[in-house]
Amino acid sequence: MHCATATERRPSSISNAQRRQPSSEQLACGDDVVWHRLVRDLVAQGERRAAIAYLERLARTSVAQRIELREWAAALRGDVAPI
C-alpha cells in the first residue's frame, strides 16, 4: 500500500497555475488579463521562480504578447514586481 506524502496530497502552486491556464489558442491570441492575474498570484505566494518559468514558457507560445512576457520575466529576475 502506498501512502501519499504531503507533497502528493497537496498540489503545488505551479500545478494550480497550470490547471487555471487557458487553452493554447487563448494564450496565443488572447487577452493578457489571465496571465497578469496568474503571475501576480504566484509572486504574492512567494513563487517568483514559478512565475518566471510560466512567463518564459508562455512567451514561446504567445505571439501577440511575447515582448511584454519577456519584459515581465526580466523584471522578476531583477527582483522587481511588474505593474
Stockholm file with secondary structure:
# STOCKHOLM 1.0

chainA/1-83         MHCATATERRPSSISNAQRRQPSSEQLACGDDVVWHRLVRDLVAQGERRAAIAYLERLARTSVAQRIELREWAAALRGDVAPI
#=GR chainA/1-83 SS CCCCCHHHHSCCHHHHHHHHCCCHHHHHHSCSHHHHHHHHHHHHTTCHHHHHHHHHHHHHHCSTTHHHHHHHHHHHHTTCCCC
#=GC SS_cons        CCCCCHHHHSCCHHHHHHHHCCCHHHHHHSCSHHHHHHHHHHHHTTCHHHHHHHHHHHHHHCSTTHHHHHHHHHHHHTTCCCC
//
